Amino acid sequence: MDFLAVAVSIAALTAILLLIYMYMETRTLDISHVDFSKGESNLKILHITDVHIHSMNVPYSRIIDAVKAEKPDIIILTGDYSGKTGYMQRFDGFLNSFTSAAIQAGTKKIFACMGNHDHKISADRSESVKDFIRILRSYGIEVLVNKTSVYSKNNKIYNITGIDDLRYGKPDIGKSFTGQDARSQANIVISHNPDIALLLPSGKADFLFAGHLHGGQVWLPFNLEFILLRSDILPFKGIRQGTHIINGITVYINRGLGNVLLPLRFLAKPEISVYTMP
């Protein structure tokens, strides 16, 4: 066998092994614990985003086990529940298992907002969004579309504000903060696209929890995964995942559970994040 043939064989084998690894990475699950409490912990939040139920390879059982193990006070869901039509039944099945686990874990409340894929998967976007909202509400989940809900624990008050998707929704930032309780321990915003942080008014938000970016999903050198596929602002500032201070707001960008375009991930494992709040 000549050198060229050997090189081609090695390259082909490497490519196959890499694809296998990238597929297997979509089935893993990282649980990220982030402590914002500074030693005065009170509220525990579990954050799930970018489920993309049509292309999520993380076994339901791992998600369920995480919810039961973490025992969060509240759960937040920040959009992109699917990316294709015809998957409402599968999403409904997921929610059935997921909310049952939350009840067993003692979770008091689940809040949700909508993502870009929730708005754009059908020709009639308003009907598509209504379908997701209907399913979410049928499980007792409070859907926050440009709305604030007040949650309290141990005599501490938290404003939970949900803002519609920045690109495909109808975000109304002014309306979203109506109803905030001035006595709040922390003003928490949930929204799908973290670019919303650049538009939030001073003093209205202490924390923003978002998803959308998938951590890049498939890492490429020179930021190519974002240059080729996205027009979002923050990735071009080097902000793709994890904790950042943006516009004076503490922002956590979760990598999400599901996948888009390809059922592959590379150096961007699926994630559930758990926050300990002050």
Order of alpha helices (4+ residues) and beta strands (2+ residues): alpha-beta-beta-alpha-beta-alpha-beta-alpha-alpha-beta-beta-beta-alpha-beta-beta-alpha-beta-beta-beta
